[in-house]
Amino acid sequence: MLNHQQSVVYGLSLFPWLVSFVFLGKLAQWALFSGQLFFGAGNSENCLNQFLGKREVRAV
């Protein structure tokens, strides 16, 4: 019985970590697709191109 109580307490102490990791993951996902994570990316298309290493070619 004591072992079960210890595992329940240990599991509950990890719950805030789980919630914070899920929140940070969602925040990072939003930042990536909104173009805010990579500096110099004007929109999500530029952001993804920068992430994939593609360079924009402009006609002179």
TORDREN-691207 format. One record per residue (C-alpha): residue number from 1; chain; y, z, x. Coordinates in Angstrom, 3 decimals, m for minus. Example, Ala and Ser with C-alpha at 12.3 -4.5 7.8 and 13.67 -1.06 7.14 Angstrom:
! residues 2
+-----+--------+----------+----------+----------+
: num : chaine :    north :       up :     east :
+-----+--------+----------+----------+----------+
:   1 :      A :   m4.500 :    7.800 :   12.300 :
:   2 :      A :   m1.060 :    7.140 :   13.670 :
+-----+--------+----------+----------+----------+
***
This chain:
! residues 60
+-----+--------+----------+----------+----------+
: num : chaine :    north :       up :     east :
+-----+--------+----------+----------+----------+
:   1 :      A :    0.000 :    0.000 :    0.000 :
:   2 :      A :    2.380 :    0.830 :    2.848 :
:   3 :      A :    1.726 :   m2.569 :    4.430 :
:   4 :      A :    2.644 :   m4.311 :    1.179 :
:   5 :      A :    5.904 :   m2.365 :    0.912 :
:   6 :      A :    6.832 :   m3.244 :    4.485 :
:   7 :      A :    6.193 :   m6.945 :    3.890 :
:   8 :      A :    8.284 :   m6.895 :    0.693 :
:   9 :      A :   11.194 :   m5.233 :    2.517 :
:  10 :      A :   10.871 :   m7.711 :    5.385 :
:  11 :      A :   10.815 :  m10.641 :    2.947 :
:  12 :      A :   13.907 :   m9.375 :    1.140 :
:  13 :      A :   15.767 :   m8.987 :    4.422 :
:  14 :      A :   15.139 :  m12.676 :    5.178 :
:  15 :      A :   16.419 :  m13.849 :    1.781 :
:  16 :      A :   20.141 :  m13.852 :    2.743 :
:  17 :      A :   19.284 :  m15.931 :    5.825 :
:  18 :      A :   17.467 :  m18.451 :    3.659 :
:  19 :      A :   20.390 :  m18.701 :    1.245 :
:  20 :      A :   22.890 :  m19.136 :    4.082 :
:  21 :      A :   20.797 :  m21.854 :    5.772 :
:  22 :      A :   20.475 :  m23.763 :    2.495 :
:  23 :      A :   24.226 :  m23.446 :    1.922 :
:  24 :      A :   25.043 :  m24.625 :    5.450 :
:  25 :      A :   22.645 :  m27.552 :    5.080 :
:  26 :      A :   24.306 :  m28.660 :    1.853 :
:  27 :      A :   27.739 :  m28.244 :    3.442 :
:  28 :      A :   26.723 :  m30.344 :    6.466 :
:  29 :      A :   25.260 :  m33.017 :    4.189 :
:  30 :      A :   28.481 :  m33.166 :    2.172 :
:  31 :      A :   30.570 :  m33.341 :    5.352 :
:  32 :      A :   28.455 :  m36.173 :    6.767 :
:  33 :      A :   28.650 :  m38.371 :    3.697 :
:  34 :      A :   32.290 :  m37.645 :    2.964 :
:  35 :      A :   33.256 :  m38.770 :    6.476 :
:  36 :      A :   34.640 :  m35.440 :    7.623 :
:  37 :      A :   32.011 :  m34.487 :   10.196 :
:  38 :      A :   32.791 :  m37.168 :   12.763 :
:  39 :      A :   36.381 :  m37.248 :   13.901 :
:  40 :      A :   38.035 :  m40.623 :   13.564 :
:  41 :      A :   35.870 :  m41.734 :   10.654 :
:  42 :      A :   38.131 :  m42.879 :    7.841 :
:  43 :      A :   35.449 :  m43.100 :    5.176 :
:  44 :      A :   31.724 :  m42.659 :    4.736 :
:  45 :      A :   30.919 :  m46.229 :    5.854 :
:  46 :      A :   32.790 :  m45.745 :    9.134 :
:  47 :      A :   31.159 :  m42.350 :    9.488 :
:  48 :      A :   27.659 :  m43.756 :    9.103 :
:  49 :      A :   28.421 :  m46.660 :   11.453 :
:  50 :      A :   29.707 :  m44.209 :   14.038 :
:  51 :      A :   26.606 :  m42.061 :   13.558 :
:  52 :      A :   24.332 :  m45.085 :   14.013 :
:  53 :      A :   26.236 :  m46.255 :   17.080 :
:  54 :      A :   27.552 :  m49.455 :   15.501 :
:  55 :      A :   30.954 :  m50.665 :   16.603 :
:  56 :      A :   33.388 :  m52.403 :   14.317 :
:  57 :      A :   34.296 :  m55.917 :   15.442 :
:  58 :      A :   37.734 :  m57.071 :   14.344 :
:  59 :      A :   39.016 :  m60.630 :   14.417 :
:  60 :      A :   42.088 :  m61.042 :   16.603 :
+-----+--------+----------+----------+----------+
***
